Amino acid sequence: MKLTREQVIEIVSNIGGIYSEIEFFYKLTHTHSSNTPIYLKAKIEPLIMEVLIAFIQYMACEYINHNYACDERNIGSVLCQLYGGEIVKSENHMQAYYTIDVHEMWEWMCGKYDEILAINVLKHDDLIPVLKRIEPAWI
């Protein structure tokens, strides 16, 4: 059974922390990007990672520029700088990975903007300064 957006937000809103003892592997893509996918690993469970990706994009939109759009490179950079992500050179290094399309996360959580931004456990003091240094994919 697939969880609804509301259920996912409720779960992530009530967790004590975002980090897991288990490392997960991810392939980050973007529907409208021709870039090579970003492969990374992080100790963040997939459900939390999906919401975190939407959160990062909404923070960029809210605090940098309302038209700011993140691609997989922007998201991968933020995850590595602030959330313990580590780039993995290619999918050959991973036995199994979760594919997350950053545009689809934006779209799926659309309409839940305020609820996503209110999830305190996802906040990071350095997120806005890091986003300001990253060149947006589109403005």
Secondary structure, 3 states (H helix, E strand, C coil): CCCCHHHHHHHHHCCCCCEEEEEEEEEEECCCCCCCCEEEEEEECHHHHHHHHHHHHHHHHHHCCCCCECCHHHHHHHHHHHCCCEECCCHHHCCCCEEEEHHHHHHHCCCCHHHHHCCHHHCCCCHHHHHHHCCCCEC
